[in-house]
Amino acid sequence: MRILSALIALLLALPAAAQPANRPTAGYVRVKLETSAGPIVIALDARRAPRTTANFLAYVDDGRFDGTVFYRSARKKVDPKFGFIQGGTRMDARRLLPPFPLEPTSKTGIKHLDATISMARPAYGGSAGGNFFITVGAAPNMDAAGKYEGYPAFGRVVAGMDVVKRILAMPTGGGSGPMRGQMLFKEVAIVRAVRLDGKAKPTGLVKPWLIGAPQR
């Protein structure tokens, strides 16, 4: 029993980047993003970031990410191989769920390292919703520090970083403010997002974005 307990504790302590993509791991929930650029599999840290993970899974289980896009590629000027890509519901209020309390990195211990998935949000706390980003290279400036709340990292890419890097390298332009020059000329479709572990738990809320849409 002691050996088993020690093994479970070790698995829970591993970063999601070290988690296998082809089988479940205790404390994590895998989600597959089927995109027009290829599949991306992420492992969400349900143990350390339970509220952020639950929010993301609600979007997945409701199909709120299906038919959305990756629309932003923010490359670092000093080294364009690094940066982040951003996607999700964008400004489509029909797909949004209520905001949830911010889980800063100072509380979760999940840092913005290479291949981290985190929620995009406005400047005020508890404002994350249906937009997220994936890092290429470490981004410590996004971690909480002092009064700066940062962004709620909640998992890692475990397969498909080649796809993420390909999206990051795509041509960009347009945009304004912090997004100036970072909007993808050709957006990458998120065809479907599907939970790979556990049972789906749809919210049961109305799906207004589907009203009037052609039935398959």
Buried (B, 14 or more C-beta within 10 A) or exposed (E): EEEEEEEEEEBBEEBBBEBEBEEBBEBBBBBBBBBBBBBBBBBBBBEBBBBBBBBBBBBBBBBBBBBBBBBBBBBBEEEEEBBBBBBBBBEBEEBBBEBBEBBBBEEBEBBBBBBBBBBBBEEEEBEBBBBBBBBBBBBEEBBBEEEEBBBBBBBBBBBBBEBBBBBBBBEBEEBEEEBEEBBBEEBBBBBBBBBBBEEEEEEEEEBEBBEEEEEE
